[in-house]
Amino acid sequence: MKKLSLITLTLLGFFAFSTNTVKSQTPDFMLQGWNWDYPFFYAGIGNQIDYLAAEGENLKNAGFTYVWLPPLAKSISGSTSMGYNVRDYYDIGDFGPARWGDREGFENIKTVYNSLGINMVADMIF
């Protein structure tokens, strides 16, 4: 057991102090871009996806590398749902807005986040 502990500590020390391994890499940091019962619209900005797009530069400056997007599929309850009772998996605001926004807003956030190097994580319901 002592031998295993010593080997473990030695390896941890090697990786912790190696300039080529740990110090040169920035850890990924993810923001959950929504919360339960988020507002339908933000004053002067629009809906949730427009808000997240507008905050892109601030999120990048804060160190976020990933943003977890709200469920995008159209739900049975329309725009009052949080998106977990899916009606149409393929309609993400193409035929009228969903709670989070519409297709145009999604295309915009993709452009903004791609230019900033922020990755998007989709909340999927199967």
FIKOLZA-1660 file (N, C-alpha, C; in steps of 0.1 Angstrom, whole numbers, plus 5000, padded with zeros to 4 digits):
% residues 126
   i   px   py   pz ch aa at
   1 5008 4988 5000  A  M  N
   1 5000 5000 5000  A  M CA
   1 5009 5013 5000  A  M  C
   2 5020 5012 5008  A  K  N
   2 5029 5024 5008  A  K CA
   2 5035 5026 4995  A  K  C
   3 5038 5015 4988  A  K  N
   3 5045 5016 4975  A  K CA
   3 5035 5023 4965  A  K  C
   4 5022 5019 4965  A  L  N
   4 5012 5024 4956  A  L CA
   4 5010 5039 4959  A  L  C
   5 5010 5043 4972  A  S  N
   5 5008 5057 4975  A  S CA
   5 5020 5065 4971  A  S  C
   6 5032 5060 4972  A  L  N
   6 5044 5067 4968  A  L CA
   6 5044 5069 4953  A  L  C
   7 5040 5059 4946  A  I  N
   7 5040 5060 4931  A  I CA
   7 5029 5070 4927  A  I  C
   8 5018 5070 4933  A  T  N
   8 5007 5079 4930  A  T CA
   8 5011 5093 4933  A  T  C
   9 5018 5096 4945  A  L  N
   9 5022 5109 4948  A  L CA
   9 5033 5114 4938  A  L  C
  10 5042 5105 4934  A  T  N
  10 5052 5108 4925  A  T CA
  10 5046 5112 4911  A  T  C
  11 5037 5104 4907  A  L  N
  11 5030 5108 4894  A  L CA
  11 5022 5121 4895  A  L  C
  12 5015 5123 4906  A  L  N
  12 5008 5135 4907  A  L CA
  12 5017 5147 4908  A  L  C
  13 5028 5146 4914  A  G  N
  13 5038 5156 4915  A  G CA
  13 5044 5159 4901  A  G  C
  14 5047 5149 4893  A  F  N
  14 5052 5151 4880  A  F CA
  14 5042 5159 4871  A  F  C
  15 5030 5155 4871  A  F  N
  15 5020 5162 4863  A  F CA
  15 5017 5176 4868  A  F  C
  16 5017 5178 4881  A  A  N
  16 5014 5191 4887  A  A CA
  16 5025 5201 4884  A  A  C
  17 5037 5197 4883  A  F  N
  17 5048 5206 4881  A  F CA
  17 5054 5206 4867  A  F  C
  18 5048 5198 4858  A  S  N
  18 5053 5198 4844  A  S CA
  18 5048 5210 4837  A  S  C
  19 5057 5218 4831  A  T  N
  19 5053 5230 4824  A  T CA
  19 5046 5227 4811  A  T  C
  20 5049 5215 4805  A  N  N
  20 5042 5212 4792  A  N CA
  20 5029 5206 4794  A  N  C
  21 5025 5201 4806  A  T  N
  21 5012 5194 4807  A  T CA
  21 5001 5203 4813  A  T  C
  22 5003 5207 4825  A  V  N
  22 4992 5214 4832  A  V CA
  22 4992 5229 4831  A  V  C
  23 5003 5235 4832  A  K  N
  23 5004 5250 4833  A  K CA
  23 5001 5256 4819  A  K  C
  24 5003 5249 4808  A  S  N
  24 5000 5255 4795  A  S CA
  24 4986 5253 4791  A  S  C
  25 4978 5246 4798  A  Q  N
  25 4964 5243 4795  A  Q CA
  25 4954 5251 4804  A  Q  C
  26 4944 5257 4798  A  T  N
  26 4934 5264 4805  A  T CA
  26 4922 5254 4807  A  T  C
  27 4917 5252 4819  A  P  N
  27 4906 5242 4820  A  P CA
  27 4893 5248 4814  A  P  C
  28 4885 5239 4809  A  D  N
  28 4872 5242 4804  A  D CA
  28 4863 5246 4816  A  D  C
  29 4854 5256 4813  A  F  N
  29 4845 5261 4823  A  F CA
  29 4831 5263 4816  A  F  C
  30 4821 5257 4822  A  M  N
  30 4808 5257 4815  A  M CA
  30 4798 5265 4824  A  M  C
  31 4789 5272 4817  A  L  N
  31 4778 5280 4823  A  L CA
  31 4765 5274 4819  A  L  C
  32 4756 5271 4828  A  Q  N
  32 4743 5267 4825  A  Q CA
  32 4735 5280 4821  A  Q  C
  33 4732 5280 4808  A  G  N
  33 4727 5293 4802  A  G CA
  33 4712 5295 4804  A  G  C
  34 4706 5288 4814  A  W  N
  34 4692 5290 4817  A  W CA
  34 4689 5284 4831  A  W  C
  35 4678 5288 4836  A  N  N
  35 4673 5282 4849  A  N CA
  35 4658 5280 4847  A  N  C
  36 4653 5272 4857  A  W  N
  36 4639 5269 4856  A  W CA
  36 4630 5282 4857  A  W  C
  37 4620 5283 4849  A  D  N
  37 4611 5295 4848  A  D CA
  37 4619 5307 4845  A  D  C
  38 4629 5307 4836  A  Y  N
  38 4635 5319 4831  A  Y CA
  38 4625 5328 4824  A  Y  C
  39 4627 5341 4824  A  P  N
  39 4618 5350 4818  A  P CA
  39 4615 5348 4803  A  P  C
  40 4603 5351 4799  A  F  N
  40 4601 5350 4784  A  F CA
  40 4609 5361 4777  A  F  C
  41 4610 5373 4782  A  F  N
  41 4617 5383 4775  A  F CA
  41 4625 5391 4785  A  F  C
  42 4636 5396 4781  A  Y  N
  42 4645 5405 4789  A  Y CA
  42 4643 5419 4783  A  Y  C
  43 4642 5429 4792  A  A  N
  43 4640 5443 4788  A  A CA
  43 4651 5447 4778  A  A  C
  44 4647 5452 4767  A  G  N
  44 4656 5457 4757  A  G CA
  44 4665 5447 4749  A  G  C
  45 4664 5434 4753  A  I  N
  45 4672 5424 4746  A  I CA
  45 4663 5414 4739  A  I  C
  46 4653 5409 4744  A  G  N
  46 4645 5399 4738  A  G CA
  46 4643 5387 4746  A  G  C
  47 4644 5375 4740  A  N  N
  47 4642 5362 4746  A  N CA
  47 4655 5357 4752  A  N  C
  48 4655 5345 4757  A  Q  N
  48 4666 5338 4763  A  Q CA
  48 4678 5337 4754  A  Q  C
  49 4676 5332 4742  A  I  N
  49 4687 5330 4733  A  I CA
  49 4693 5343 4728  A  I  C
  50 4685 5353 4727  A  D  N
  50 4691 5366 4723  A  D CA
  50 4699 5372 4735  A  D  C
  51 4694 5370 4747  A  Y  N
  51 4701 5374 4759  A  Y CA
  51 4715 5367 4760  A  Y  C
  52 4715 5354 4758  A  L  N
  52 4728 5347 4758  A  L CA
  52 4737 5351 4747  A  L  C
  53 4732 5354 4735  A  A  N
  53 4741 5359 4725  A  A CA
  53 4746 5373 4728  A  A  C
  54 4738 5382 4734  A  A  N
  54 4743 5395 4737  A  A CA
  54 4753 5395 4748  A  A  C
  55 4753 5385 4757  A  E  N
  55 4762 5383 4768  A  E CA
  55 4775 5376 4764  A  E  C
  56 4776 5372 4751  A  G  N
  56 4787 5363 4747  A  G CA
  56 4801 5369 4750  A  G  C
  57 4803 5381 4747  A  E  N
  57 4816 5387 4750  A  E CA
  57 4819 5387 4765  A  E  C
  58 4809 5390 4773  A  N  N
  58 4811 5390 4788  A  N CA
  58 4814 5376 4793  A  N  C
  59 4807 5366 4787  A  L  N
  59 4810 5352 4791  A  L CA
  59 4824 5348 4787  A  L  C
  60 4828 5352 4776  A  K  N
  60 4842 5348 4771  A  K CA
  60 4852 5355 4781  A  K  C
  61 4850 5367 4784  A  N  N
  61 4859 5375 4793  A  N CA
  61 4859 5369 4807  A  N  C
  62 4848 5363 4811  A  A  N
  62 4847 5356 4824  A  A CA
  62 4854 5343 4824  A  A  C
  63 4858 5338 4813  A  G  N
  63 4865 5325 4812  A  G CA
  63 4856 5313 4808  A  G  C
  64 4844 5315 4804  A  F  N
  64 4835 5304 4800  A  F CA
  64 4839 5299 4787  A  F  C
  65 4841 5286 4786  A  T  N
  65 4844 5279 4773  A  T CA
  65 4832 5272 4767  A  T  C
  66 4822 5269 4776  A  Y  N
  66 4810 5262 4771  A  Y CA
  66 4798 5269 4777  A  Y  C
  67 4787 5269 4770  A  V  N
  67 4774 5274 4775  A  V CA
  67 4764 5263 4772  A  V  C
  68 4757 5259 4782  A  W  N
  68 4747 5248 4781  A  W CA
  68 4734 5256 4778  A  W  C
  69 4729 5253 4766  A  L  N
  69 4717 5260 4761  A  L CA
  69 4704 5253 4767  A  L  C
  70 4693 5261 4768  A  P  N
  70 4681 5255 4772  A  P CA
  70 4676 5245 4762  A  P  C
  71 4666 5236 4766  A  P  N
  71 4660 5227 4756  A  P CA
  71 4654 5235 4744  A  P  C
  72 4658 5232 4732  A  L  N
  72 4654 5240 4721  A  L CA
  72 4641 5235 4713  A  L  C
  73 4638 5222 4715  A  A  N
  73 4627 5217 4707  A  A CA
  73 4613 5223 4712  A  A  C
  74 4604 5224 4702  A  K  N
  74 4591 5229 4705  A  K CA
  74 4584 5219 4714  A  K  C
  75 4577 5224 4725  A  S  N
  75 4570 5215 4734  A  S CA
  75 4555 5215 4733  A  S  C
  76 4549 5206 4739  A  I  N
  76 4534 5204 4739  A  I CA
  76 4527 5217 4744  A  I  C
  77 4533 5222 4755  A  S  N
  77 4527 5234 4761  A  S CA
  77 4531 5247 4755  A  S  C
  78 4537 5247 4743  A  G  N
  78 4541 5259 4737  A  G CA
  78 4552 5267 4744  A  G  C
  79 4550 5280 4744  A  S  N
  79 4560 5289 4750  A  S CA
  79 4560 5289 4765  A  S  C
  80 4550 5283 4771  A  T  N
  80 4549 5283 4786  A  T CA
  80 4557 5271 4792  A  T  C
  81 4562 5262 4784  A  S  N
  81 4569 5250 4788  A  S CA
  81 4584 5253 4789  A  S  C
  82 4591 5245 4798  A  M  N
  82 4605 5246 4799  A  M CA
  82 4612 5237 4789  A  M  C
  83 4604 5230 4780  A  G  N
  83 4610 5222 4769  A  G CA
  83 4611 5208 4771  A  G  C
  84 4607 5202 4783  A  Y  N
  84 4609 5188 4785  A  Y CA
  84 4597 5179 4781  A  Y  C
  85 4586 5185 4776  A  N  N
  85 4575 5177 4771  A  N CA
  85 4575 5180 4756  A  N  C
  86 4584 5174 4749  A  V  N
  86 4586 5177 4735  A  V CA
  86 4574 5173 4726  A  V  C
  87 4571 5182 4717  A  R  N
  87 4560 5180 4707  A  R CA
  87 4567 5177 4693  A  R  C
  88 4577 5185 4690  A  D  N
  88 4584 5183 4677  A  D CA
  88 4599 5185 4679  A  D  C
  89 4606 5174 4677  A  Y  N
  89 4620 5174 4679  A  Y CA
  89 4628 5182 4669  A  Y  C
  90 4622 5184 4658  A  Y  N
  90 4629 5191 4647  A  Y CA
  90 4625 5206 4645  A  Y  C
  91 4615 5210 4653  A  D  N
  91 4611 5225 4652  A  D CA
  91 4617 5232 4664  A  D  C
  92 4628 5239 4661  A  I  N
  92 4634 5247 4671  A  I CA
  92 4632 5262 4669  A  I  C
  93 4619 5265 4667  A  G  N
  93 4615 5279 4664  A  G CA
  93 4614 5282 4650  A  G  C
  94 4613 5272 4641  A  D  N
  94 4611 5275 4627  A  D CA
  94 4597 5280 4623  A  D  C
  95 4587 5274 4630  A  F  N
  95 4573 5278 4628  A  F CA
  95 4567 5285 4640  A  F  C
  96 4572 5296 4643  A  G  N
  96 4568 5303 4655  A  G CA
  96 4578 5301 4666  A  G  C
  97 4579 5310 4675  A  P  N
  97 4589 5309 4686  A  P CA
  97 4586 5298 4696  A  P  C
  98 4596 5293 4701  A  A  N
  98 4595 5284 4713  A  A CA
  98 4598 5293 4725  A  A  C
  99 4598 5287 4737  A  R  N
  99 4601 5295 4749  A  R CA
  99 4614 5302 4748  A  R  C
 100 4625 5296 4744  A  W  N
 100 4638 5301 4744  A  W CA
 100 4640 5312 4733  A  W  C
 101 4632 5311 4722  A  G  N
 101 4634 5320 4710  A  G CA
 101 4630 5313 4697  A  G  C
 102 4637 5317 4687  A  D  N
 102 4634 5312 4674  A  D CA
 102 4646 5308 4666  A  D  C
 103 4644 5302 4654  A  R  N
 103 4655 5298 4646  A  R CA
 103 4665 5309 4643  A  R  C
 104 4660 5321 4640  A  E  N
 104 4669 5332 4637  A  E CA
 104 4678 5335 4649  A  E  C
 105 4673 5335 4661  A  G  N
 105 4681 5337 4673  A  G CA
 105 4692 5326 4675  A  G  C
 106 4688 5314 4671  A  F  N
 106 4697 5302 4673  A  F CA
 106 4709 5304 4663  A  F  C
 107 4705 5308 4650  A  E  N
 107 4716 5310 4640  A  E CA
 107 4725 5321 4645  A  E  C
 108 4719 5332 4651  A  N  N
 108 4727 5343 4655  A  N CA
 108 4737 5339 4667  A  N  C
 109 4732 5331 4676  A  I  N
 109 4741 5327 4688  A  I CA
 109 4752 5318 4683  A  I  C
 110 4749 5310 4673  A  K  N
 110 4759 5301 4667  A  K CA
 110 4770 5310 4661  A  K  C
 111 4767 5320 4654  A  T  N
 111 4777 5329 4648  A  T CA
 111 4785 5336 4658  A  T  C
 112 4778 5342 4668  A  V  N
 112 4785 5349 4679  A  V CA
 112 4794 5340 4687  A  V  C
 113 4789 5329 4691  A  Y  N
 113 4798 5320 4700  A  Y CA
 113 4809 5314 4692  A  Y  C
 114 4807 5310 4679  A  N  N
 114 4818 5305 4671  A  N CA
 114 4829 5315 4669  A  N  C
 115 4825 5328 4667  A  S  N
 115 4835 5338 4666  A  S CA
 115 4843 5341 4679  A  S  C
 116 4837 5338 4690  A  L  N
 116 4843 5340 4703  A  L CA
 116 4850 5327 4708  A  L  C
 117 4848 5316 4702  A  G  N
 117 4854 5303 4706  A  G CA
 117 4847 5297 4718  A  G  C
 118 4834 5300 4719  A  I  N
 118 4826 5294 4730  A  I CA
 118 4819 5283 4724  A  I  C
 119 4819 5271 4730  A  N  N
 119 4812 5259 4726  A  N CA
 119 4798 5259 4732  A  N  C
 120 4788 5254 4724  A  M  N
 120 4775 5253 4729  A  M CA
 120 4772 5238 4732  A  M  C
 121 4765 5236 4743  A  V  N
 121 4760 5223 4747  A  V CA
 121 4745 5223 4746  A  V  C
 122 4740 5214 4738  A  A  N
 122 4725 5213 4737  A  A CA
 122 4719 5204 4747  A  A  C
 123 4708 5208 4753  A  D  N
 123 4700 5200 4763  A  D CA
 123 4691 5192 4754  A  D  C
 124 4693 5179 4753  A  M  N
 124 4685 5170 4745  A  M CA
 124 4675 5162 4753  A  M  C
 125 4663 5160 4748  A  I  N
 125 4653 5152 4754  A  I CA
 125 4650 5140 4744  A  I  C
 126 4651 5128 4748  A  F  N
 126 4648 5117 4740  A  F CA
 126 4636 5109 4745  A  F  C
% end
